[in-house]
């Protein structure tokens, strides 16, 4: 079934009248339908800010950590090749799409926001890949080889997900630009890189540094390759 972005356009217009979406080139011929910054020329009105806080449209941005993780996967396809992968907190779907493009056997995009799943479905179709979609992590059945999660640790209460990921899959990679002092006995730093949110939110330099963390097994596998 062909997916049309009509509901996504309506959602952006609820954020601000006249806002629209347009394809953004990301990497390696991968493009996403994201917020067109040209349609937002002025600061948001107070009611629009309140609406955005109440119902954040995470999916109309490609956040810095998601972009960094997607590029990492495209540069290192062996990480996902032939694997059953979960893209947790999928948002626009950039990480899951990159994983599928890099050769993952199956990619499950997981997000509690139905509009995010619609955006990810549209973007997957636009990029010529097939993803599966689910709105509850606990409902994922069967074995999972690898969990990918980007930009999900903006709230420290979300750190509890790290244990849930490790319990579900032996291999986990998390990309984050918000947690300054990341400590977990099952995860270690994999690498750090510079990235940016698209469209560019002109974030401070500290939020443009993205660090990838992984379970010990994944870190050992990567270190053995270089």
C-alpha positions in Angstrom: 0.0 0.0 0.0 1.4 3.4 -1.0 1.8 5.7 2.0 1.0 9.4 1.6 2.5 12.0 4.0 -0.9 13.8 4.4 -1.2 13.1 8.1 2.4 14.1 8.6 1.8 17.4 6.9 -1.3 18.0 9.0 0.7 17.4 12.1 3.4 19.9 11.1 0.6 22.5 10.5 -0.7 21.9 14.0 2.8 22.9 15.2 2.8 26.0 13.1 0.5 27.2 10.3 2.2 26.9 6.9 4.9 24.4 8.0 5.7 21.7 5.5 7.9 18.8 4.9 10.5 18.1 2.2 13.0 15.4 1.4 16.5 15.9 2.9 19.5 14.1 1.6 21.2 12.3 4.5 23.9 10.0 3.2 24.6 7.5 0.4 21.5 8.4 -1.5 19.4 8.0 1.7 16.8 10.8 2.0 14.2 11.6 4.6 11.0 13.6 4.7 11.8 16.3 7.3 10.6 19.7 8.4 11.3 22.4 5.8 13.0 25.2 7.7 12.1 27.7 5.0 8.5 27.4 6.2 9.4 28.6 9.7 10.9 32.0 9.4 10.0 33.3 12.8 10.1 32.1 16.4 7.1 29.9 17.4 4.1 31.5 19.0 3.6 30.5 22.7 0.6 28.3 21.8 2.8 26.5 19.2 5.5 26.0 21.8 3.0 24.5 24.2 1.7 22.2 21.4 5.2 21.1 20.5 5.9 20.2 24.2 2.7 18.3 24.6 3.0 16.4 21.3 6.7 16.5 20.2 7.1 15.9 16.5 10.5 14.1 16.9 10.0 12.3 13.5 10.2 15.5 11.4 13.9 16.0 12.4 16.9 13.7 11.8 18.6 14.2 15.2 22.4 14.3 15.5 22.8 11.0 17.2 20.5 9.2 14.8 22.4 10.7 11.9 25.7 9.6 13.4 24.5 6.1 14.1 23.1 5.7 10.6 26.3 6.9 9.0 28.3 4.5 11.2 26.1 1.6 10.0 26.5 2.5 6.4 30.2 2.7 6.8 30.4 -0.6 8.7 27.7 -2.8 7.1 29.2 -5.9 8.7 27.7 -4.7 12.0 24.2 -5.5 10.8 24.7 -7.9 7.8 22.3 -10.8 8.0 21.0 -9.7 11.4 17.6 -9.3 12.9 17.7 -5.7 14.1 15.5 -3.5 16.3 15.5 0.3 15.8 14.3 1.5 19.1 12.7 5.0 19.3 12.7 5.0 15.5 11.4 8.5 14.9 12.1 9.2 11.2 13.4 5.7 10.7 16.9 6.8 9.7 18.7 4.2 11.7 16.5 1.3 10.7 16.6 2.4 7.0 20.4 2.5 7.1 20.5 -0.9 8.7 18.3 -2.4 6.0 20.3 -0.7 3.3 23.4 -2.1 4.9 22.1 -5.7 4.7 20.2 -6.5 7.8 18.0 -9.5 7.4 15.0 -7.9 9.1 14.6 -4.5 10.8 11.8 -3.8 13.3 11.2 -0.1 13.8 9.8 0.5 17.3 8.2 3.7 18.5 5.2 4.5 20.7 4.2 7.5 18.5 1.9 6.4 15.7 2.9 9.4 13.6 6.6 8.4 14.0 5.8 5.0 12.7 3.9 6.5 9.8 6.9 8.8 9.0 9.3 5.8 9.2 7.0 3.8 6.9 6.9 6.7 4.4 10.7 7.2 4.6 11.3 3.4 4.2 9.1 3.3 1.1 10.8 6.4 -0.2 14.2 4.7 0.1 13.1 1.4 -1.3 13.4 -0.7 1.8 11.0 -2.8 3.8 10.7 -2.4 7.6 8.4 -3.9 10.1 6.7 -1.7 12.7 5.7 -2.1 16.3 4.6 0.3 19.0 5.7 -1.6 22.1 9.1 -2.9 22.8 7.8 -5.6 25.1 5.7 -7.0 22.2 8.7 -7.9 20.1 8.8 -11.7 19.8 11.6 -14.0 18.9 15.3 -13.6 19.0 16.9 -10.3 18.3 20.5 -10.1 17.2 21.1 -6.4 17.6 19.3 -3.4 19.1 20.1 0.1 17.8 19.0 3.2 19.8 19.7 6.8 19.1 18.6 10.0 20.9 16.7 8.1 23.6 18.6 9.1 26.7 17.5 12.8 26.7 15.7 12.0 30.0 17.8 10.2 32.6 14.8 8.1 33.5 15.3 6.4 30.1 18.6 5.0 31.3 16.6 2.0 32.6 16.1 1.0 29.0 19.8 0.0 28.8 19.0 -3.0 31.0 16.0 -3.9 28.9 18.0 -3.8 25.7 20.8 -6.0 27.1 18.2 -8.5 28.4 16.7 -8.7 24.9 19.8 -8.9 22.7 23.4 -9.7 23.2 24.5 -6.8 21.0 23.4 -3.3 21.6 24.6 0.0 20.2 23.4 3.3 21.7 24.2 6.8 20.2 23.8 9.8 22.5 24.8 13.5 22.7 23.0 14.4 25.9 24.4 12.3 28.8 27.6 13.8 30.0 28.7 11.0 32.3 27.5 7.7 30.9 28.3 4.8 33.1 26.8 1.3 32.8 28.6 -2.0 33.6 27.4 -3.6 30.4 28.3 -0.8 28.0 31.5 1.0 27.0 32.4 3.8 24.6 32.8 2.6 21.0 33.6 5.9 19.4 32.8 9.7 19.3 32.1 11.8 16.3 30.7 15.1 15.2 27.2 15.3 13.9 24.3 17.8 13.4 20.5 17.7 13.6 18.7 18.2 10.3 17.2 20.6 9.6 20.0 22.4 11.6 18.7 23.6 14.9 21.9 25.5 15.5 22.5 23.5 18.7 25.5 24.2 20.9 28.8 22.4 20.2 28.3 20.1 23.2 25.2 18.6 21.5 27.0 18.1 18.2 29.4 15.6 19.7 27.8 12.2 19.5 29.2 9.1 21.3 28.4 5.6 20.5 28.2 3.1 23.3 27.9 -0.7 23.0 27.6 -3.8 24.9 31.0 -5.4 25.7 30.6 -8.1 23.0 30.0 -5.5 20.3 33.0 -3.4 21.4 35.2 -6.5 21.3 34.0 -7.4 17.9 34.7 -3.9 16.6 38.1 -3.7 18.2 39.1 -7.0 16.7 38.4 -5.7 13.2 40.8 -2.7 13.4 
